Amino acid sequence: MVRLTKIYTRGGDNGETSLGDGTRVAKHDPRVAAYGTVDEANAALGIARLHAEGEADAMLGRIQNDLFDLGADLCNPQQEAPALRLAQTQIDRLEREIDAMNAKLEPLESFILPGGTPAAAQLHLARAIVRRAERLSTALAVREPLNPLAVTYLNRLSDHLFVLGRQLNDNGARDVLWTPGANR
């Protein structure tokens, strides 16, 4: 368990931070950008939870915990170290939830614009942030070893948030559909 007794350390005052293995890097390091964006997505989900209830809120709570696991995974570059790593079971859970939610929705006939209910709109924002985290993580994976499940989780999570957004838009009834060329 983590125990924080002091919040500020002054260790980052010169633009550097420590990774999970103690390595000091610049705060703009690609690894820091990747897990920092995961943290940003987690914060957006915290706002979405203000508008969610029941099982939707429970799913988002599990995802928020997973995102902390993912941040811990991304912040530790040592692949062979006994570090916390994202597991296939977390991806499998997302897929089961996506399939269960999607089975209750009508197929899409157009792309969806972010909006509808407050919960769905916030989930669309979180989904876009997750996509950015995914892009940053794939760029990092080209440069350094990375748990491949981290990228898979982010990819699946963006799908999950999309489908959950549709569910929270009254099972798609309040989806805002794109009308190509509508304003020409």
C-alpha positions in Angstrom: 0.0 0.0 0.0 1.1 3.5 -0.7 1.7 5.9 2.2 2.3 9.6 1.5 3.3 11.7 4.4 4.7 14.6 2.4 3.2 15.9 -0.8 5.9 18.2 -2.1 9.5 17.0 -2.4 11.1 19.8 -4.4 12.6 17.1 -6.6 10.8 18.4 -9.7 11.6 22.0 -9.3 14.2 21.9 -12.0 12.0 20.2 -14.6 12.9 16.6 -13.8 10.9 13.7 -12.2 11.6 10.2 -11.1 10.3 7.1 -12.9 9.1 4.1 -11.0 12.6 2.6 -11.0 14.2 5.8 -9.6 15.6 7.0 -13.0 15.5 10.8 -13.3 14.1 12.1 -16.5 12.8 15.4 -17.9 9.2 16.1 -17.2 8.6 16.3 -20.9 10.1 12.8 -21.5 7.8 10.7 -23.7 7.3 8.2 -20.9 6.1 10.9 -18.5 3.9 12.3 -21.3 2.3 8.9 -21.7 1.5 8.2 -18.1 0.6 11.9 -17.5 -2.0 11.7 -20.2 -3.4 8.5 -18.6 -3.7 10.5 -15.4 -5.5 13.3 -17.4 -8.0 10.7 -18.7 -8.6 9.4 -15.2 -9.4 12.9 -14.0 -11.9 13.3 -16.9 -13.5 10.0 -15.8 -13.8 11.4 -12.3 -16.0 14.2 -13.7 -18.0 11.7 -15.8 -18.8 9.7 -12.7 -20.6 12.8 -11.3 -23.2 12.0 -13.9 -23.2 8.2 -13.8 -25.1 5.9 -11.5 -25.4 2.2 -10.8 -23.4 -0.2 -13.0 -22.0 2.6 -15.2 -20.5 4.3 -12.1 -19.1 0.9 -10.9 -17.5 0.3 -14.3 -15.9 3.7 -14.3 -14.6 3.1 -10.8 -13.0 -0.1 -11.9 -11.5 1.7 -14.9 -10.1 4.5 -12.8 -8.3 1.9 -10.6 -7.0 0.2 -13.8 -5.7 3.6 -15.0 -3.6 3.9 -11.9 -2.3 0.4 -12.6 -1.6 1.5 -16.1 0.2 4.6 -14.9 2.4 2.5 -12.6 3.1 0.1 -15.5 4.1 3.0 -17.9 6.2 4.8 -15.3 8.5 1.8 -14.8 10.8 1.2 -17.8 12.3 -2.0 -16.3 10.4 -4.7 -18.0 12.0 -7.5 -16.0 11.6 -5.8 -12.6 8.8 -7.0 -10.3 6.7 -4.0 -11.1 2.9 -3.7 -11.4 1.9 -4.5 -14.9 -1.4 -4.4 -16.6 -2.9 -7.9 -17.1 -4.9 -9.5 -19.9 -7.8 -10.1 -17.4 -8.3 -6.3 -17.3 -8.6 -6.1 -21.1 -10.9 -9.2 -21.0 -13.2 -7.4 -18.6 -13.4 -4.4 -20.8 -14.3 -6.6 -23.8 -17.1 -8.4 -21.8 -18.5 -5.1 -20.7 -18.4 -3.7 -24.3 -20.1 -6.7 -25.7 -22.9 -6.6 -23.0 -23.5 -2.9 -23.5 -23.3 -3.0 -27.3 -25.8 -5.9 -27.5 -28.5 -3.5 -26.2 -27.8 -0.8 -28.7 -29.0 -0.3 -32.3 -26.2 -0.4 -34.9 -24.8 3.0 -35.9 -25.8 4.5 -39.2 -23.6 7.6 -38.8 -20.6 8.8 -36.8 -21.5 10.4 -33.5 -20.6 13.9 -32.4 -19.7 14.4 -28.7 -22.8 15.3 -26.8 -26.2 14.2 -25.7 -26.3 13.7 -21.9 -23.8 15.3 -19.6 -22.4 11.9 -18.8 -22.0 10.9 -22.5 -20.4 14.3 -23.4 -17.8 13.8 -20.6 -17.1 10.2 -21.7 -16.4 11.5 -25.2 -13.9 13.9 -23.8 -12.3 11.1 -21.7 -12.2 8.9 -24.8 -10.4 11.5 -26.8 -7.8 11.9 -24.0 -7.4 8.1 -23.9 -6.8 8.1 -27.7 -4.0 10.7 -27.1 -2.5 8.5 -24.4 -2.6 5.6 -26.8 -0.8 7.7 -29.5 1.9 8.7 -27.0 2.3 5.1 -25.7 2.7 3.7 -29.3 5.3 6.4 -30.0 7.1 5.4 -26.7 6.9 1.7 -27.6 8.9 2.5 -30.8 11.7 4.0 -28.7 11.7 1.8 -25.5 10.4 -1.5 -24.3 6.8 -1.2 -23.2 4.2 -3.7 -21.9 2.2 -4.4 -25.1 -0.9 -4.9 -23.0 -0.7 -1.2 -22.0 -1.5 -0.1 -25.6 -4.1 -2.8 -26.0 -5.8 -1.7 -22.8 -5.9 2.0 -24.0 -7.3 0.9 -27.4 -10.0 -1.2 -25.8 -10.8 1.5 -23.2 -11.6 4.1 -25.9 -14.1 1.6 -27.4 -15.6 1.0 -24.0 -16.0 4.7 -23.3 -17.6 5.2 -26.7 -20.2 2.4 -26.1 -20.8 3.5 -22.5 -21.4 7.0 -23.8 -24.0 5.6 -26.2 -25.6 3.6 -23.3 -25.8 6.8 -21.2 -27.3 8.6 -24.1 -30.5 6.7 -23.4 -29.2 3.6 -25.3 -28.4 5.7 -28.3 -31.7 7.7 -28.5 -29.9 10.9 -27.6 -26.8 10.3 -29.7 -25.9 13.4 -31.7 -25.3 12.2 -35.2 -22.9 13.7 -37.7 -24.5 15.0 -40.9 -21.8 15.1 -43.6 -21.6 18.5 -45.3 -24.6 19.9 -43.4 -23.2 23.4 -43.2 -21.8 23.9 -46.7 
